Amino acid sequence: MKKLTCLFVVVFFLSLQMIAQVKKPSTQPATPPMPDIEKMLKELPPDQQKMAKEMLNNTTASAVTKKEPSKKIISPIVEIKIKQPLQVPTEAQAKDHLLWYKGKKINDSMLITTKAMLVLYSNKRNMIVAQPLEKIDSFRVMVNNISKQAKMTEDYIEAEAEKKNGFLNYPLIQMAVDRFDILDEQFNNALKNTIDLPEIPMNNSVSQSTKVPSKNHNLDLEKTIAGMYEKLKTLLANEPDNNFDAPPKDQLGVSHRCDKNALKLYAEAEETWKEKFSKYEVDLMRSAMGIARALQLNGYQESEIDAAFPGLNADIQKAQEIYYSRLDEKESKLLSTYGKNIFMQHCVITTILAYERQKQLLGRNEEGADLSTVLTGLIDNPEFEIYINEQIEKKNWDVILDLPYMLGLQRQAQLMGAVMASEKLQKLTEKLVNLNRFVLTVDIDFNARYHDDNGEDVLKVNGSIKTADKQYVSLFPLGCTRWILTRPTFDYTLGLPYFPLQVVSGLKSVKTEKNWENYSYSGPKDMIIYSPNFAIDFTRTNEPDTAVLQILRYVDDVPLISMSNAYTTDLTGYLNDVYMKPEEIAPSEEKIKDFGKDLLVKFSKITTTQNNNTPLEELKFKHSIITQKLEATRTPSEIFNTAQTVLLFNAQNGSSTLIDVKMDTKHKNDKVEVVYGIFRLKVVNDPIVEN
């Protein structure tokens, strides 16, 4: 039994050493020294000594980081370059037409309007490029911010990487970067300055690139135009009502952010809703655009169209007016009905942004709508802050910890040039970050009795140990929905996080021939407990959260066994009996051996040198090391503690007291009776309050 117990202690402390030794510097480690492992090894059988030594030697990891430049972003803005100086035409000079645009032609495929918007028609690429005059373009700030997207993301990642222990937040950082990518893509699509033209349904004798002189029109193409015109008239004759469904609701909360299927379904619902919202109007406009392109392709001059297709010019104009009037009405209704709904707001903003930009590029409003007041007013409205403050009052940690959503709102405000709204959201985000601070307390009280062979008490001992002062911890994501509580300011390159404890009181009573002799605890008061191994999931209600308490030890390397009846460092021996039942450890000998071999495999995978090319990859690598090492140390705790100090609780939302759990490890065998062994763990919210 002694050899088995020694193997348990050796393996347990080896696992602690292995998790501590990640790129250790040569300076004095922050973690107090471990017990003399070499002495403990000598007490093991040869095969167990070999296994333990292999574990001890295999404990080095390093990371090599090479920073790469920002990823190259392909801009959605196509620049029209011309060599000659631009001459903006007056209304009297603007007599040329290119598709539905009016102005002065620079060449056969390019036109400049009276407000200096350049229009390029690319028949080969089947698209229009529209370049508004920058100094009057209301979208110019947003367009200029597109080129800053990659730098914004890079700056965010580097800022997180520079924070002490920033790698602990890697899963949230990755979620934020993923959200940035989605927002950037949505804004790029909304702000691009190109319009894809509809394909023309032609027969094999006519090519999409056919150019026909104005006095020699292609008859097949004329038939195509006539057919397209009939479809346009059908659309005009069957105008539906102008109602629309409510936009889909987005959700806040890390649990939603982690649910890939939910995110996919929302993205699909948003895309479907946007298509349905403007389907009739888009079909109408694209029908008119297709006809305009076919007329251009067939060489028709403005004056020839009505003779060939009576009423066509008027109907194209009518289709355009209906398109604008209906969408203007829908936009107004969308803003007034759903603009302040924080769960629909993003969809509202991107929908309006895309429509107003399209209206500008089509030539309806070449300056572009001044959306700064309207849209920034939406993201700066008090409803969102009110909602967040309500969630703070409710202690809804699922929402409070959803920093990727908050950072996404900031990115949206930055792209829109809404400086004040961005600053306001940043302060709100900082408030949420400051909320993520808790005070952790560990209290241990025990009373044990030791018997002789006749079952008579020969020794009685008790003790009380508590955490010293306030010990601050914060929630960090271990995976997606799983969280741990650990010290945010600890230097993880120097060792394993721990908490200082103090022996508050203790009494040992030794039976003599005549009576009982009492000895008050006189040993070192300072002890430590390595950080409890937490597994917290706010989304899981049918399974308990857990915290595995580690074994206590003294700060200094002191003898573990007292050689007199005085009550000193022999406290740790009594604590071992409180933690574990010897009769339950005995059947675990093979498990202990197997665990040692398994740990070798686990750590050999963790400790390979990594080549990280970006700060984000380096954060991921460091987080992976911590994650895997915590998992590795959780296994021996659960095996060797025989489930006695695996505390079960339910860290549900809705309380400042995140955890308040205790358990009694009382047990009895032939030699030892633990009358009570109370382990209590309490974690209470204590947010940082800014002055």
Protein Blocks (a to p, Z undefined) as FASTA:
>chain_A
ZZmmmmmmmmmmmmmmmmmmgoiafbdcfbdcdddfklmmmmpcfklmmmmmmmmmmocc
cdddddddddddddfbdcdddfbdcddddfklmmbcehjbccddfblmbccdfkopacdd
dfklopadddddfklmmklmmmmmmmmmmmmmmmmmmmmmmpghklmmmmmmmmmmmmmm
mmmmmmmmmmpcbdcdddddddfkbcfklccdfklccfklmmmmmmmmmmmmmmmmmccc
fbdcddddddedjklmmmmmlmmmmmmmmmmmmmmmmmmmmmmmmmmmmmmmmmmmnopa
fklmmmmmghklmmmmmmmmmmmmmmmmmmmmmmmmmmmmmklmmmmmmmmmmmmmmmmm
nomamnopafklmmmmmmmpmklmmmmmmmmmnopaklmmmmmlmmmmmmmmmmnopakl
mmmmmmmmmmmmmmmccddddddddddddddfkopafbdcddddddehjdddddddfblm
pccdddfkbcfkloccddddddfbdcdddddfklccddddfbdfbdcdddddddddfkbm
kbccdddddddddfbdcdfbdcbfbdcfkmmmmmmmmmpcfklmmmmmmmmmmmmmmmmm
mmmmmmpccddfbfklmmmmmmmmmmmmmmmmmmmmmmmnnomlmccddddehifblbac
dddfbdcdfkbccfbacddddddddddddZZ
